[in-house]
Amino acid sequence: RRCKAYINPHVQFVDGGRRYVCNICSVPNDVPDEYFCNLDHTGRRVDLVERPELSFGSVEFVATAEYCKEERLPDPPAFVFLIDVTYPSVQSGLVNLLGRMMPHILANLPTDDSGGKSKVRVGFATYNRTVQFYNLKSSLVQPQMMVVSDTQDMFLPLLDGFLVDVEDSKSLVESLLQQIQEMFADTRETESCLGPAVQAGCEALKAAKCAGKVFVFHSSLATMEAPGQLKNREDRKLYNTDKEMTLYKPQTNFYSTLAEECVQHGVSVEMFLCPSSSAYLDVATLSTLASTTGGEIHRYPGFRAQVDGERFIQDVIHSVHRQTAYDAVMRVRCSTGLRATDFWGNMFMSNTTDIQLGSVDCDKAVAVEIKYDDKLGEENCSAYIQAALLYTTVGGQRRLRLHNLALNCTQQCPEVFRCAEMDTLMNIFCKKAIKKLHSTPFKSIRTHLLEQIVALLTCYRKNCAQPSSSGQLILPEVLKLLPLYVCSMLKCDAIRAQNDLGVDDKTWLMHLMQFMPLTISTAYLYPRILPLHNISPDSAEPPQRVRCYYEALSNDGAYLLENGIVMVLWISRSINPRWLTEVLGVHSLGEINTEVFHQLPVIENPMSKRVRNIVNSIRAERPHFMKLMVALQGQPSEAVFRRYLCEDTHIDGSSSYLDLLCYVHKEIRNQLTQ
């Protein structure tokens, strides 16, 4: 009654089962008559095993109408596809690629738990200087196009017929996709009204009174004079200055305001940015659409359909098909003495407690920092945390998912260090650093992080470690690799000082880091390197990974590096020519064009099949279809590979792992002598 927490396995039933004491706020509550059950001799309900909510830490309920907007049960979500049909999109092959592959994408629309036919409706719109909507009502003979040219006051020209069932309007959808390719094939229009187009997509879902996603396929900077107009503000002169942080902030509030409106109506925005060459799109501004609504930015710099098409389509299919919760609200409740203070992820918070998400999918994480700010209660007590997520399924059912945790408490400092979780710690450190980059120079972030690490490890040395010589570096068992991961964090492209990356490159990586789950953030900080030159073609065991520094690589080897975002195949200059022939179909390194290489050739031999299986199995582990690049030893292409070797000294002068370890040891010794 007081804290609004939900029933869970950790509440205590008293007074013969007529009342229960909440584990979150410790307030007694009456048990409703319909929920009453007698207690056994141990004080437990006799129907305990029949009540999942009293037996399991995670449980899900079907919500009633009172948990729905306007107390109305929701409809299944819908998808709106917005396609940029300007000259850059047509020339890169994006429009034709989508036209050809959209039926395959729609064949992967998500279904609910019962399987069968998808209940998701879809709608299509294209945009350049105007926005074109398409009526696909099943009773029509052919699609009808309606054009809205007044981008200053965008409206939806039709509702009935815009969102349709794919099966019912299959022939019209296929006809439309073919017509789009033909209609805009000879366009010379270069300007686009991105803001009004997204606005229209949101309005379509709002008018249909359903949650959903807006998929945006965009190619050029939105320079047209319309709401959301952007200008090119990339200025390399600002790199490594106090003004650099301004490049990572939105240049207009239009997209932030639009994103908040989308969240209120259960709409998320998924953007696929396909700029030609290294064109600037202002990801810092556009990312607010995705990060606020629970969506995501996918980016393909220098997009060419023949090179990037497979990766692009696989990402679109995964984004459409993956498990997703729509129109979600999340709240984290803590027992006495604990308080949720900071939150990270792709979300919006209108107050200090409720996390609002247009959508949240299986590839994203929400991180919460919980502060210990009061007594936890009696000695040997437990601390309790309950996370509640109210959401709509892809089938249109409103559900409430609960996760309950009971954590042991201790007054012993060694126990705290023994139970520390390094991957989680580094994930939070990264998210904090990303947030600070919008207002704080990198040097200050680096200094503050190192001070935190030194203070943490000094605390362990003073209060937990056995007495020993100050010349010996003693680290907690579970945090032995903490200096290594901190070293890697300070060198990762999302956080390190800006030198060689474009602003869009860095802001995109910053965007990804905001919602990275542990599995991806760990791989991103310390990439996996696998030897491919000495593997057995007949073995099914994965190769033994090697450490991330150059000296660990064999002079006649070939190695595959992956960090969850990109894959790089490094080949030494002394590689066995037979391996080159079997795997790449060439006889020498000189025959490899690193500029156009993007996939392994299919060659019928055991070694080729084994290497391709390794690449495919790694891709299957990651949410994004990773681009495969090749780096040749001693050639310019090798710079990309060496950038990810986090234990080495980098070309920008950043410390090696050994140097950082010595620095941390020195600072700990200084702290001990004070």
Helices and strands as residue ranges (DSSP letters): E 12-14, G 15-17, E 19-21, E 28-30, G 33-35, G 48-50, H 52-55, E 58-62, G 65-67, G 69-71, E 78-84, H 87-92, H 94-106, E 121-127, E 131-135, E 144-148, G 151-153, E 164-165, H 170-183, H 194-207, E 212-218, G 236-238, G 244-248, H 254-264, E 267-273, H 283-293, E 296-299, H 305-321, E 324-334, E 338-344, E 354-361, E 367-372, E 382-392, E 398-408, H 413-418, H 422-436, H 442-463, G 477-479, H 482-491, H 503-515, H 518-525, E 528-531, G 550-552, E 558-562, E 566-571, H 577-584, G 589-591, H 606-621, E 627-632, H 638-642, H 657-673
